[in-house]
Amino acid sequence: SQELEQSPQSLIVQEGKNLTINCTSSKTLYGLYWYKQKYGEGLIFLMMLQKGGEEKSHEKITAKLDEKKQQSSLHITASQPSHAGIYLCGADRRGSYIPTFGRGTSLIVHP
Amino acid sequence: GAVVSQHPSRVICKSGTSVKIECRSLDFQATTMFWYRQFPKQSLMLMATSNEGSKATYEQGVEKDKFLINHASLTLSTLTVTSAHPEDSSFYICSARTASGNTGELFFGEGSRLTVL
């Protein structure tokens, strides 16, 4: 099965600070997703990365997949309270199109 | 954008009863849907892959007689928790892709919180 390790497990930052969340796999990733979730609610799609070295941005959030396609990072610039939530990385299980997820990173942004 | 809708969003039932949760793709056809379970402060645990017109594929450790999945049409999959017990209380969430394989975006429903008394 695809094991995805996320770090840090939780993060508390002051509004305006930059932050990075990492997602690491021991195996090559084919299709890496980033989602945001507020507890008890559905997941909001942020970005999908497929190619080594690929980088995508949406507003103040940037995600990148390394060349080896085993690590992805999610970077938030000038964080705001609205960025608070749980960030989950997901990837398709090797040899299939079945998505599985890391344990998530809980982000709190203090105003 | 594509939308996946779940119903009900919250349900409370008595121990021993069965509960059905619906997952609908509102503006696209989904031959495959995924059902997840999430415990507080934990990640999504894949329960099963729901395949339109055929049997669902269950993950190891998930009881298929306990969690019945039916995917009778290209826009609807249902999860029935049979003879529910308090330990079945959880947040259940479904997802579907807008295209076959992994080329389509993966959209999630709003989730259904089940509380078994």
HADDOCK unambig.tbl for C-alpha pairs under 7 A between the chains (distance, minus, plus):
assign (segid A and resid 41 and name CA) (segid B and resid 110 and name CA) 5.46 0.50 0.50
assign (segid A and resid 41 and name CA) (segid B and resid 111 and name CA) 5.98 0.50 0.50
assign (segid A and resid 42 and name CA) (segid B and resid 108 and name CA) 6.07 0.50 0.50
assign (segid A and resid 42 and name CA) (segid B and resid 109 and name CA) 5.64 0.50 0.50
assign (segid A and resid 42 and name CA) (segid B and resid 110 and name CA) 3.91 0.50 0.50
assign (segid A and resid 42 and name CA) (segid B and resid 111 and name CA) 5.41 0.50 0.50
assign (segid A and resid 43 and name CA) (segid B and resid 108 and name CA) 5.73 0.50 0.50
assign (segid A and resid 45 and name CA) (segid B and resid 107 and name CA) 6.90 0.50 0.50
assign (segid A and resid 97 and name CA) (segid B and resid 101 and name CA) 5.79 0.50 0.50
assign (segid A and resid 97 and name CA) (segid B and resid 102 and name CA) 5.62 0.50 0.50
assign (segid A and resid 100 and name CA) (segid B and resid 46 and name CA) 6.66 0.50 0.50
assign (segid A and resid 101 and name CA) (segid B and resid 43 and name CA) 6.73 0.50 0.50
assign (segid A and resid 101 and name CA) (segid B and resid 44 and name CA) 6.28 0.50 0.50
assign (segid A and resid 102 and name CA) (segid B and resid 43 and name CA) 6.30 0.50 0.50
assign (segid A and resid 103 and name CA) (segid B and resid 42 and name CA) 5.83 0.50 0.50
assign (segid A and resid 103 and name CA) (segid B and resid 43 and name CA) 4.31 0.50 0.50
assign (segid A and resid 104 and name CA) (segid B and resid 43 and name CA) 5.95 0.50 0.50
